[in-house]
Amino acid sequence: MNSISDIFRLAREEKGLTIGEIIKATKIPRTFILALENNRFNELPGGLYPVLYVRKYAKFLGLSEEKMAAFFRRDYPNPVKKKVFSFSQNFFPFSPKLRKFIVPFLILFVFFTYLLFQYLSFVLPPKIKYEIKKTENNEVEIFGATSPAAVLKINGAIVNLDTKGKFSNKIDATDLKEITITVESPSGKTRTIKETVETF
């Protein structure tokens, strides 16, 4: 069984017509006729226009419009084209002109927010969270977290921090009356906290 492409092409050639003459007489787009006669259905548009063009082409060549439309539906089921996901269209549902301003603005906003956070981390005293508890060995354990870039001292002694700013330190509780915790930022800003033995 000949395909619809073969039927149209053979019918046109039998009448001695060129594609240019077909276009001039029917006003059917060249791309459509070339795609139709060469079995390149993936180049055809969706919707109703392809069937209308097929009927018009068939009528011009003296072929049955109904049969050719049926053959066309058989060979070209007109699949629904998959919707291509577009980040800008789905996450920024604005007009193209407006997106030109909004997207750069959001990028700059995130960038300057990051810079502000880094600046405040540099110039303000570091924050610290900690807990103090006594152990059974007459020791006091101090553990918590602060900025990884800070310098932490407990009663004057530097305490090592891990990569996340966490720390744990034990000190002898003999004759211990007060614990002084000092955290210092890279810019030299310090935060000092004092805890008396009676508070824990």
Rosetta blueprint (number, residue, H / E / L):
1 M L
2 N L
3 S L
4 I H
5 S H
6 D H
7 I H
8 F H
9 R H
10 L H
11 A H
12 R H
13 E H
14 E H
15 K L
16 G L
17 L L
18 T L
19 I H
20 G H
21 E H
22 I H
23 I H
24 K H
25 A H
26 T H
27 K L
28 I L
29 P L
30 R H
31 T H
32 F H
33 I H
34 L H
35 A H
36 L H
37 E H
38 N L
39 N L
40 R L
41 F H
42 N H
43 E H
44 L L
45 P L
46 G L
47 G L
48 L L
49 Y H
50 P H
51 V H
52 L H
53 Y H
54 V H
55 R H
56 K H
57 Y H
58 A H
59 K H
60 F H
61 L H
62 G L
63 L L
64 S L
65 E H
66 E H
67 K H
68 M H
69 A H
70 A H
71 F H
72 F H
73 R H
74 R H
75 D H
76 Y L
77 P L
78 N L
79 P L
80 V L
81 K L
82 K L
83 K L
84 V L
85 F L
86 S L
87 F H
88 S H
89 Q H
90 N H
91 F H
92 F L
93 P L
94 F L
95 S L
96 P H
97 K H
98 L H
99 R H
100 K H
101 F H
102 I H
103 V H
104 P H
105 F H
106 L H
107 I H
108 L H
109 F H
110 V H
111 F H
112 F H
113 T H
114 Y H
115 L H
116 L H
117 F H
118 Q H
119 Y H
120 L H
121 S H
122 F H
123 V H
124 L L
125 P L
126 P L
127 K L
128 I E
129 K E
130 Y E
131 E E
132 I E
133 K E
134 K E
135 T L
136 E L
137 N L
138 N L
139 E E
140 V E
141 E E
142 I E
143 F E
144 G E
145 A E
146 T E
147 S L
148 P L
149 A L
150 A L
151 V E
152 L E
153 K E
154 I E
155 N L
156 G L
157 A E
158 I E
159 V E
160 N L
161 L L
162 D L
163 T L
164 K L
165 G L
166 K E
167 F E
168 S E
169 N E
170 K E
171 I E
172 D E
173 A L
174 T L
175 D L
176 L L
177 K L
178 E E
179 I E
180 T E
181 I E
182 T E
183 V E
184 E E
185 S L
186 P L
187 S L
188 G L
189 K L
190 T E
191 R E
192 T E
193 I E
194 K E
195 E E
196 T E
197 V H
198 E H
199 T H
200 F L
